[in-house]
Amino acid sequence: MERPLVSVYITCHNYGRYLEQAVESVLAQSLQNWELIIVDDASSDETPEICQRYLQKDPQRIRVLRHDQAQGLQRNANRVLEMARGKYIMRLDADDWLDESALLVMSERMERRPEVALVYPNYVYVDAEGRFLGVEQRKLPGSEARLLDLPAHGACTMVRRRVLKALGGYDERHNAQDGYELWLKVSRHYAVDGVATPLFFYRQHPESLSRNEDRLLTARRQIKRSMAEKLEGAVKPRVVGLVPAKNTYKSMPDVVLSEVGGRPLIDHTLESARASGRFDAIWVTTDCPRVVEHCATRDIPAMLRPSALSEADRKLSEVVHDAITRLETDHDLFPDVVVVLSAHSPLRRAEHITKALDTLVLYDADSVISVYEDFDMHFQHGADGLEPLNPAMMRKLRLEREGLYVFNGAVTAVWRDAIRSDDYHGKSISHVVMPWRESFQLKSDFDRWMLDHLLRHDGERRQEPPTAAAE
């Protein structure tokens, strides 16, 4: 048998109603030097019969791997990686399909640029019935994206098989977001490239895994943690947590010490910082002696900032720069990384702090900020009145180039070298996404009422006995 140039694999779990279209798109490729491995991941629908039909149709190029119990993306990817014979390997999701030139265009790019280890294309969004919704035009590495912190789509991204083997394949402790893991591993060590042509059709439907934000964010956080752990050596960056705690707002007097969710507002931040276990030291900078005294009861040191830094026109960067300079000159504490934690974000969790620190190391950005993605329609005024900033959202389509991120103030992790009195973010700013419901900040009395309700409700929910389903 001739060695195939490309190994395509499809993992299918009860997507039999879509599978035929995916397989037929491989059979219709202009490039014929491929092999196809279909993984039936314990399907209980018509998937087994469809697999057998295609196996009989083209036994030279199609193989089928059947599991009686679902294995998940990473395990299946590793089994396929062991079986694959192609120079390049690519996953096609069972509910998507390829343009007929997909394998030809991407493999040609890889052949022409041997230094490139991974190539990803643009793609077409379609609805559940396959009707056109829009085109995703990814930013091209180098010319449009220097900080590569937006991963390629996990499906239809072509990789040199030898590179993936040299990197050890996939981490089987995870069972989702295999494409995100692939991106982090490959883009840190090898050149990547993008193809501006749409080369596959990405189906949007209610059962799609990519619509489960909680599962997606959790999987990405776990993948980052495991990869950042592998980078840790005998010497680690010295990390200081800094909590700015202005307590003299005229509209909200004593806000830092006011009770929210049954505890002083600042305690939520101090507890999440301590729970993260990521800090060599945690300091509070405030304009109120009572806050200093309160922090002392929590064994957290606090410094009184110059009163001029609490004036309305002063910037947070000045407060941060002042605090870090004083830690260095007065306390001989020289941080490598500073994590600024707003006292007004009580819903932040320790995991968010860890994720920001891991992202800072993995992407080598100057800073990492916490954001939530805004999926609402936004407009700005133009010559004919209001013009949409993200017009695709009129069709409920979130395109990368129209993505809107809102800084929620919960976490800013920044290398010390990037901190100046007029800026504490630096030139390259990466991000971690937090769910909208955890991004709520206290900026008014209404916010205080809302957060108090949320935190008390959450506390009551945690005390409820587990249901049978939860057990």
N, C-alpha and C positions, 0 to 999 in steps of 0.2 A: 504493500500500500504506500502511495506517495505521501510524504509528510505534508499535512495541511499547513497553510500559512496562518490561518486564524482558527482558534477554538472558540465557538460560541456556546454558552450554556444558558439554559432556561430552568429556573427553579419554580415549580408549580405546586401550590397548595390550594386545591379546590377552586382553581381559576380555569376549569375546563372549558367554560363558555367563551373564553378569550384565547385559549391556547392555540387553536388551529390557525388563527390569523398571525400569531407570533411565529409559528413554525413555517407557515407558507411564505412569510417575508424573508426567512433565511433561504428557503429553497429558491426564491426568485432573485437572489443576489447576482449582480453582474460578475463579481468575483466568485468563481466556482470552487476555488481551492480552500474549502473550509471543512470543519467537522462540527457537528452539533451534539451536545450532551444534554439530554432532558432529565431533570431530576424531579421525580414524582415524590414530593415530600409528604407522604402519608395522606394523599387525597382520598376523599370518600365520594367524590362525584365521578364524572365520566372521564377524568384525566387518564386513568390506567388504559382504558380502551383506545383513547386517542394516541397515547404514546406507542402502544403496540402497532397501531396502524401505520404510523410513520416509520417505525423501526423496520417493518416489513417492506415498506416502500423504498427505503434507501439504506439498506443495512451497512453499506460501505462507509457511509459518512455520518450516520445517526446512531447514537448509543443511548440507552435508557438506564437510569439508576433509580431504583425504587426503595423508599424507606417505609417501614411499617409504623414508625413513630416520627413525628416532625422533628427535624434537626435544627432548623433555624438557618439564617443566612450565612454566618461565618463558618459553621461546620460544613455546610453543603459546599461553600466556596473552596474550602480546603480539600474536600473529597474530589471535586472537579479538577482542582489544580494538580492533584496527584495523577489523575487519569489523562489530562490534556496532552496532546501531541503537537499543537500548533506553536508557531513562533510567538504569536500574540494571542491574548485571551480577552474575552469580553462577555459580560453578563447582559442578557436580554430578559426583561421582566415578562412574565407570562401574560400580562394584560396590556403590553405595549407591542409595537411592531416597527420594523426597520424600513427605511427608504431603500429602494433596490440598489443604490450605489453606496450604501453605508460602509460595507466592509472594504470595498475597493478604495474609496477616498481615504479612509482612516489608515488602512495598511500602507497605502502609497506614501502618506505623510510620514509614517514610522520608518519606511524603507529609505526615504529621501533624507531623513534627519536621524541618523543612528544615535545621536546624543540624547534624543528625547525618549523618555520611558513611558509616557502616558499621553494619550490624546483624547480629547472630548469634543463633541460637536454641539451645535445648537439643536433645538428640537421644537416640534410642533405640539401644542396642547390640543387634545381632543376630549370630547365629553364621553360619557359611558357608551354612547351609541357610535362613537367614532367621528362625530361632527367637529369641524374646525372651531377652535376657540381663540388661538393666538400663537405667536412664535416667540420662544425664549431666545434672546440674543445674548449669550454669555459674554462677559468681558474677556478679552484675549490677554493671556499672560504676557507681561513685558510691556506691550504698547498701551494697554488699558488698565492693567492691574499689576502693580509692583508688589503689594502685600497680598499674598495668595491665601487669604483667610476665608474665601468663599469657595467651598469645595465643589468639584465637578459632580454631576449627577452620578449616582452609583451605577445606574444602568447605562449601557451603551458607551461606556468609557473603555477604550482599548489600552491594554498594558502589555509591555514586554514580559513574557512568561518568566524569563530567567531573572528579571528584576524582582518580580513578586516572590520567586523561590529564594532569591538571595536575601530578601527581607523576612523570610520565615513564614510567608503566607499570612493568614488571618488569626487573630486572637480569639480562641474559641470560648473564652469567658464571656464574650458578648454574643448576643443573638439578634442584633439589629444594627443598622447604619454601617454595613460593611463598606459601602462606598466612602463614607467619611473616614473610616480607619485607613482605607487604601490611599486616600488623598493625603492624609497627614504623613503616612509613611513614605510615600513616593516623592511628594513635592518638597520634603525636607532634604532629600539627598540627590534628586535627579531633576533634569529639565522636564517641563511639561508644556504641552501646546494645545491650542484650541483650533477647531475648524469652524469657520464662520457660516457654513452651510447647514441648514436643518437636516438631520439625517435619521431621526427616529420620531415616532409618534407616541406621546406620553399621555396616557389615558387618565382623566380625572373622574373618579367615582367615589361614592360614599364609603366603600370598604377599603380604599387605598390606605396603606400603612403611613404614607407621608402626611396624611391629614391628622394623625394622632400627635399633637404637639408635645404632650407630656412624655410620651414614650420616646419621641425623637430627641428631646432635650436631655432626658435622663441617659439615653444611650450615648449621646455625644459627650456628656460630662464624664461618664465612666471610661470611655475610650481615651479621652484626654488624660485622665488621671493615670491610667495604666501606662500610657506612653511617656508621660512626664516622669513617672517613677523610674523608668528605664534610663533616663538622662541624669538622675541624681547620683552624685559621686561623694567623695570624702568631704568636699567643700561645697557648701550650699550658700545661695545668696542670703544675706542678712535682711530679714523682712520686718518692717515696723508698721503696725497698724496705727493710723492717726484718725481720731474722731473729732472733727470740728463741732463745737457745741455752743453756739451763740445762744444766750439765754435772756437777751434784753430787747427782744422785738416789742415795739409798742403795741402792735396789734395782737400779739400772743405772749404776754408776759409769763415768765417762768415756764416756758413751753418744754424745755428739756427735762424738767423734773415733774411735770404734770403726769398724772396717771393715765395710761392708755392700755387697755386690756389688763387692768389690775396691777400694773407695775409702772414705775417712772419710765417715761419714753426712752431715755438714754439706755436703760438697762437692757432693752431688746437688742440694741447694737452691741453693747459690751458682751452680752452672753453669746451672740452669734460669732463674734470675733474670737472669744476664748474657746468656743466649741470647735472652731475650725482647726485649732492646733497648729496653725501655720505661722505664728508670729514669734519672733525673738523678743519683741516688746510691744505693748499696746499703750498708747498715750492719748490723752484728751487735751485739746486746746480750747479754752473757753474764756469768756469775759465776765464770769460770775463766780465769786468766792464760794457760794453755796454748792455750785457744781463740783468745784475742787474738793470740798468736804464730802460730798456724796460719793464721788469716785473713790476717795480714800477708804470708805466703808466697803467698797467692792474690790479693794486691793489693786486699783488701777491708778497709776500716777496721772496727774493733770497739771497743766501749766496755765497761768493767767496770761493772756495775750495783751499787748498794748491796747488801750481803749480805742485808739484811733482806727484800729483794724475792724471795729464793729460799726463804723459809720456806713451809711447806706450805699455810698458809692464805691466802697472797697471790694475788691474781687477775692474770690476764694483762693486763687493762686497766691495772693499775697499772704493769706493766713497760713497756707500750707508751707510756703517758702520760709516764713518767719519761724514756724514751729520746727521744721527740719534743721534750719540753721542753728537754732538754740539747742536742739538735741545734740548737735555735733560740737558746738562750742562750750556749752554748759555741762553736758552730761557724757561727753566722750562716746556718744552713740552715733555711729556712722552707718546708716542703712544703705544696702544696695537697692532694695525695692521698698517703696512706700505704698501702702494700701489705704486710700482715703475712704472712710466709711461715714456716710451722712447719718447723723443722729435722728433724722426725720424719716428713715426707711425701716420701720420696725418689722416688716414682713420679709426682709432679707434673711437668708439662711446661711449656715456655715458652708454648705455645698457651693453656693454662689461665689464665696470668697475663694475657695479652692479652685473652682473652675477658672476664675479670672487669673489667678496666679499660674495655673497650668498653661493657659492660653498665652500669657506673656512670655513664657519660656519657649513654648512650641513654635510660635510664629515670629519670635524675635522682633516684636513691635516695641515702640517707645512706651506705649501705654495700652491698657485694655480698659474699656468702660462697659458698664452693664446697661443694657437697653431692653426695650420691648419693641416688637414689630407692630407697626400701626397699619392695620388692614382697612381703615376707614378711607372714604374718599376725601381728598384734599384739593383745594382750589387756590389759585392766586389770580389777582385781577390783571386782565390783559386789555388789549385794544377793544375787544368786543364784550367786555365784561369778564365774568369768572371763567377761568380756563383750568381744566383738571391737571394736577401734578402727576397723578397716577391713573390715566384714563382706562387702563386695562381692568381696574377694579370695578368699572361699570359692568363688566362681564364676570365679576368675582374672580378675576385672574390676577395673581400676584406675580409680576415679572421682576427679575433681578434688577434690571436697570431702573425700575420704578419703586423699588423697595424703600420704605421709610422707617427709620429707626429713631426711637425717642430715648434720649438719655434719661434714666430714672434716678440717677444720683446715688444708687445703693452702693456701688463698688467702683472705685477707680484704682487700678494697680499700675504703678508707673516706676520705671527705673529712676533712681535718684538723679542720674546725669541729665534727665529731661526736665527737671523741676527748676523753674525760674519764677521770679516774682510776678511776671506778666503772663505766665503760661505754665500749666503743670500736666500737659498731655503730650508734648513733643510733636514731631512731624508725622510719624506713622502711628495710627490709632486703630487697634483691633477691638473686638467687641465680644461680649457673651450675651446671649439672649435669655432674658428671664420672662416667665409668663406675665401677662398684663396684670393678673390679679395679685401677683406678688411684688409689683412695681409701685404700688400706691405709696405716695409720700404725704407727710403731714405739712400742709402749707396754710391751713385755715382752720377755724373752729369746726366747720362742716367736716373737713378731713379728719379732725380729731374724733368727732362723733362716729364717722364711718369706720375708722380704724379700730376704735374701741369695740364697736359691734363685731367687726370681722375677727378680731383677736379673741374676744370672749366666746364667740360662736365656735371658733376653731378649738379653743380650750375645752369647751363642753363636748365637742365632737370627739376629741381625743379620749375623753373620760368615758364615753359610751362603751358598753361591752361589745365585743366584736360580733358581727352577724355571722350566720352560718356560712354565707357566701365568702366573707372575708377569711374565715378559718380555712 
